[in-house]
Amino acid sequence: MLYDTVIIGGGIVGLATALQLLEKKPSLRLLLIEKENQVAAHQTGHNSGVIHSGLYYKPGSLKANNCIKGYHQLLDFCQKHEIPHEICGKIVVATTEEQIPLMQNLYDRGIQNGLSGLEILSPEQMREIEPHVAGVKGIKVPQTGIINYKVVAEKYAYLIQEKGGRIQLGEKVSSISEREGKSTIVTQKGSYETKLVINCAGLYSDKVTQLTERNPINLRIIPFRGEYYELKPEKHHLVKHLIYPVPDPNFPFLGVHFTRMIEGGVEAGPNAVLAFRREGYKKTDFSWPELKETLAWPGFRKVAGKYWKTGMGEYYRSFSKSAFTKALQALLPELKEEDLIPGGAGVRAQACDEQGGLLDDFAIIENAQSINVCNAPSPAATSSLSIGDTVSDLALKRIID
């Protein structure tokens, strides 16, 4: 069979793209290939489960536009399909006077991005929402919510197949070749011919892009592991909603925070440390070929050289529970080391260019054979239906009946 399009990657972005394509053109011959034996096995399945409001992102950026549009699409989807979620709200806390200008910038961005109901909070007002929090000022963000994105992704997958799309699990793409305007995708189990390749491979999106590019691309995926603790059940009362710090504007990470989970419980974290393999969820996970590639990338060396002190601090927290606790105590002073138990971990696919820039926006690279979603970290899960909308529109312009 000649497919109209083959999507590589069964995370939430790949699935949302497939679903949007079939919603717009039900007659499409569509195949989605995932190397694992289940969908949502990596970034989606290890997601912290936050429905992001669009507060943090530069107005007019792909992140801002897709997050705000995707937020409403996601909520409509969850209501239609009865997927558990809760819009519980959060507060962003400035713990020092020096953070107040950065916090004000966040508030201004939120207003520019169309968020309603944002409030600047005094310490007393913060404690009315979160009685145990400490800080000099805060922002109330009523739109933030919680969800299980693996459940969302599984529903996407069900609907794709119901609409006639095909999902092939347990197949890793080894090569892509082009001939006479058509691409042949080869896996360890077979080969598939298509008019258009759509790459949503997440942690391996740069590798898949390189399979369709004649020239080297100016980015690499750098894997950052985020490690979590959970609060013991008897300490769940310390967190009523979600509690975030004011993030460091130099990094595309939001800092350690407290997140209520939709199934119950409270997560604390994550830190952000270099993972020694792209799917390295444990400290002991290691791949010398993948680590060697990371260390050899000029952009990563520039990032490491510039921010080595911050990186060392993250590693210290990774191996020191007391240091991790101290970072969390800036927000919740009552918290004690013994209140925390080990939680899960996720790996973020962060694109880094050759000049040492950590890409702050979503990145889509097109060539003759393919559309490549090359940088889709948080808030990609919140934005998934909107990203799928964008990519599907690009695809439909190129797919000829």
Secondary structure, 3 states (H helix, E strand, C coil): CEECEEEECCCHHHHHHHHHHHHHCCCCCEEEEECCCCCCCCCCCCCCCEECCCCCCCCCCHHHHHHHHHHHHHHHHHHHHCCCEECCCEEEEECCHHHHHHHHHHHHHHHHCCCCCCEEECHHHHHHHCCCCCCCEEEEECCCEEECHHHHHHHHHHHHHHCCCEEEECCCEEEEEEECCEEEEEECCCEEEECCEEECCHHHHHHHHHHHCCCCCCEEEEEEEEEEEEECHHHHHHCCCEEEECCCCCCCCCCCEEEECCCCCEEEECCCEECCCCCCCCCCCCCHHHHHHHHHCHHHHHHHHHCHHHHHHHHHHHHCHHHHHHHHHCCCCCCCHHHEEEEEEEEEEEEEECCCCECCCCEEEECCCEEEEEECCCCCCCCHHHHHHHHHHHHHHHCCC
